[in-house]
Amino acid sequence: MGAYPAVAAGHVPTREDAMELGYRTTLQTTFDDAVARTREALGEVGFGVLTEIDVTATLKKKLDEDMENYLILGACNPQFAHRALGVDRQIGLLLPCNVVVRDDPEHEGSVIVEAMNPDVMVAVTDAPGLPEVAAGAGELLRNAIGSLTVK
């Protein structure tokens, strides 16, 4: 999956045009353990969880639809958020960074953890200084996701 950078009028975006939307790992553990480990890993690199959306419960309640465990955590690193907002106030539309923890419906006992790639913010604005902020936040998110596989 990817987000498309600006393209010429009439050009139909292809997979080759895509930017990776996020960083991903797969854990062999329970969903609850993966959520706890993800929260801990985010905290260790300076991200706090500001929001939590239980997609599974919401779809069940609103649509009576069943879905595997799927949780969206809104993670924020205050220093990087402050810097990004200092560059472009509209960046707030893209904050906080989403981190998804979800059961893998194709592999029982597997849980997928994905964090958004902050470079997506850079792709939608040409604000000077934002690439450096995104790179720093991206490094921390990669470290958090990467640390999950060594525990």
N, C-alpha and C positions, 0 to 999 in steps of 0.2 A: 504494500500500500504506500502511496505517496501523495504529496501535495505538489501541484504544478507551479513552476516559476512563470513569470510573465512570458507570453509567447506571442508571435506575430498574429495579426488578425487573419482568420481563416485557417490557421494551423490547428490540426486536431492533435491534442497532447497524446503522447504514447508513454509506455512504461519507461522508456529510456529518458524521457524528459523529467521523470519524477524525482523528487527529493525524498529521502527516507523520512517518514513521519516520526519515527521514534527508535528507541533502544529497547532490546527485548532479551529476555532469558526465560527458560522453562525450568521449573523446579519439580522434583519428585517429592511431594509433601501434601499435606492437607491444605485446603483453602485458608482456613483460619490461621495456620502456621505461616503461610505465605504472606498474608496480610500483616501479621505481627512483625515478621522479619523485614518486610518492605518498609513499614513505618520506622522501625529501628534503623535501617540502612539510610533512609532519607534524613533522619535526625542526626546521624553520625556525620553527614556531609553538610549540615546546616540548613536543611529544608524542614519546615514545619508543615503539618497537614491542616489546612484551613477549612476544607470542605470534604464531604464524603457523600457520594451518591450511590445508593444500593440499586443498581439498575434492575436486578432480578426482582426485588420486592416491589419496585415501582411498576414494572410491567405487569406483575401479577395483580397488584391492587387496581391499577387503572384500566388494564385491558384483559385481565384474567388469562394472561399468556404465561406459559412456563418457559424458563430459560435457565441455563447453567449459572452458577455463582459468577457474578460480574459486578465489580466494585470500582468506581472511579474516585481516586483520591486527588484533591486539589492541593498540590504541594507548592510552597513558596519559600524562597530564600530571600529574606528581607533586603540584604545588601544588593543582590542582583536586581530585584524588583525595583528598588529605589533608583539604581543606575539606569535601568531601562525606561522607567517613567520620566527620568530627567532628560532623556534623549527624545522621547516621543510620548506624550500623554495618552495617545490612542492605544499604546501597547497594552494598556489596562484591559482592553477588549480580549486580549489573548492570555491574560493571567487568571488564575495561577496555572502552573504547569500541570497538566493532567498525567496521572500515573494510574494505569489500569491493572487490576489484579483479577484474573478470570480463570475459571476451570477450563481446561482444554477439552472440548466436547468429543474430540476424536481419540484422546488417549486418557483413559481412566487413571486417576492418581497423579496426573500432571497439571500443574498450575502455571499459567503464563503471566509474566509481569512485564509491562511495557511502560516506558516513560517517554513523553513527547520530546522531540528534538527541538531545542530552542531556535535552531536555524530557521525553522518555519516562520518565526517572527521577522527575521531578516528578509525572507522571501517576499513578504507583503509590504515592506517599507524600505525606502532607500536612505533612512536616517543615518548620518555619520555617527560612528561610535557604537551603534547597535551590534555589529558583528562581533566586537570584542566582548560585549556583555553576554551575548548568546554563546560564544565559545566557552567562556568561563562557567556559565550555568550548565552547558552541555557536558563539560568535563566532570562536574560534580554529579550530575545525573547518571552518566556512564559509570562512574565509580560506584555509586549506590547500587545500580542494577548489577554491575559486575561482582560486587561483594556478596550478593545473594547466593552465588554458586559456590563460594568457598566456605560457607558455614556448615 
